[in-house]
């Protein structure tokens, strides 16, 4: 995969749908989860992820 321009809302991580049908990462069917980070991304270390009814 070649790297194009990054997007401040993460559109560069959306794999499916693509083209004119591209969506925000939250509703995408498939995302690029490659470990290489883009210039406008940060890597964080998460110990616990707390999900409750209000989370989704």
N, C-alpha and C positions, 0 to 999 in steps of 0.2 A: 504494500500500500504506500503510495506516495503521500508526502505531507503537503497539504495545501495551506490555506490561510486558516488560522484558528478563529474561533467564535467566542465572544465573551459569555454566551449562554450555553456553550458546550455543543453546538451543532456539529462541530468537527469530530465528535465522538459517536455520532449516530451513523450506524451502518445500514439498518433497515428501518423504515423505508428510506429510499434515497431519491435524488433528483427533485422533481416538482412536489413529491409527496413527503419530503423531509419534515420531521416533527421535532419538538423539544425532546431532550433526553428522557424526561419523566414518562413520556408516552411512547417512546421508541420500542420496536419489537426486538432489535438487537443493537448492542453498543460495542464500540471498540474498547476493550478492556486491556489493551497493551500496557505494560508497565512503564514505558517511556512517557515522561510527562512533557507537556508543551510549555512554552515560555510563560503563558498566563495561568498555569496550573500549579498547585502545591501538593506535596505528598504529606499525609498525616498518619500517625500511628494510633490506631483505635484499639483500646482494650475491651470495652464493653459497648454494645449497641442496645439501647433500651427502646423496644417497640411496644406501644400500647394502642388502644383504640383510637386515640386522637392523632396518632402518627400517620395514619393512612385512611 
